[in-house]
Amino acid sequence: MIQHHAQAIAMSKLAAQRAGSSQVKDLAARIQAGQQPEIDQMSSWLHAWSAPVPSTNSSMEGIDHDAVSAMPGMMTSDQMRQLKRVPDDKFDQMFLRMMIAHHKGAITMARSELSGGQSTEARQLAQRIIETQQREISEMQA
């Protein structure tokens, strides 16, 4: 989920620069503001559990998107390049379509944590992720 969130932040940073709609820019800012603390929280748990911490490079530079694309909703390297290169007048729609798929993937992973997770704190975070991202999906679809 750390790399999943990092990709959402990278996509949102791009939207902050390229989106034509103030609503899309606002959504992107909220995604960044909400997901970075979650990355920090998950990273701190992994440190405490003496487990490896995935890259938190929120720009996703140097990350092999194709290697982590097995996670539900992750964009491939090609999809990320397409988002960077899409004409300005098509950016908002492409960003929203991709972010809806991305959020649906996060919800799938969070549900897996709810059903099989052992950490109460991680399960609580999973529930918050489901609720937040479902609300954002509804907003993006509207």
N, C-alpha and C positions, 0 to 999 in steps of 0.2 A: 504494500500500500504506500510505502514511502516514495518509491519511484513513480507510482501511479499519481500521487499527489504532486510530485515534482513536475511531471509532464503537464498536469492541469495548470500549474502555476506558470510554466513556460508558455503555454497556449494563451493564458490570460494576460501575460506581459505583452505578448504580440497584439492581443486585442486592445490593450490600453493605448498602443501606438497606432493601430490601423483601423479600428472599428469606426464606422461612420455614425452609428447611433449612440447617443449618450446613455441609453438604457443598457446596451451591450457593454459599454465601457464601465458603467456602474456595476453590472454583474461581474465582470472580470475583476474589478477591484475587490469585490466581496469574496470571490473565490480565492484570490491571493491571501486576503486578510484572514480567511477562515481556515485554509488548508496549511499555511506555514506553521501555525501553532500546533496543528495536529502532527505534522512531520516532526517537529521538535519533541512533542510528547512521545511519539512512537520511538524516536531515536534514543531518548533518555531511558525508556523501558529496555530497549535492546542492550544499551550500555550496562544497565543495572543487572541484566540477566547474562552478562558476558557473552552476548551473541553478536555476530557481525552486523554492522549497520550499512545498509546500501547507500550509494552515493546520494547526497542531498543537493547536488548541483542543480539548482532550480532552473538554470538556463537549459539544462539537458544537453549542453555541449559535451561531446565526448561519450555520451550514452548511446549504446547501440539499441535504438528503438525496436529494431527487429528482434533482438534477443529477449527483450522484456515484453514484446507484444503478445506473448502467450497469456498475459494477464488480461482478464476481460476488460474490454473498452480501451485498451492501450492503442495509440496510433502508431503506425509503422513509420520508419524513416521517410518513406516516400510520401505518406500522408502529411507528415510535418513539413516537408519541403513544399508540397502543394499549398498548404495553408500559408506559408511564408510568401509564396509567389502568386497567389490568386489575385486577380485585379481588385482594386479597392471597392468597386461597386458590387462585388460578389463576396467580399470578405465576411461580412456579418452573418450571412446565411450559412456559409461553410463553417465558420467558427461555431455557430449554434448547433448545427447538425453533428459536428464532431464532438462537441462538449456534451450533448445529450447522450451520445453513445458512450462517451467516457464516463459520465456519471452513472449510467446504467451498469457499467462494468464495476464501478466502485460499490454500488449497492449489492451486486452479486457477491463480491468478495466480503463485504460487511455481513451479509446474511450467513455466509460460511463461518465467519468468526462467531456470530451469535449461536449457531448450532453446534459448533465444535470447539470453541475457544475455552481456555481454562482460566484466563485472567479476568477477574471481575471488571477491572478498569478498562481492559481492551474491549470487553463486550459492551461496556457502557459507551465507549468511543464509537464502536461499530453502530450502535443504535442511533447515536447523534449523527453519524455520517449518513445513514439511511434517511433520517428525517430531513436533514439539511439538503441533501442532494435531490431527494424527491421533490421538495419545494422548488428548488432551482430548475429541475426538469420541467415542472409545470409552468414556471415563469418563461422558460425558453420556448416551450411549445406555444405559449400564448403570443 
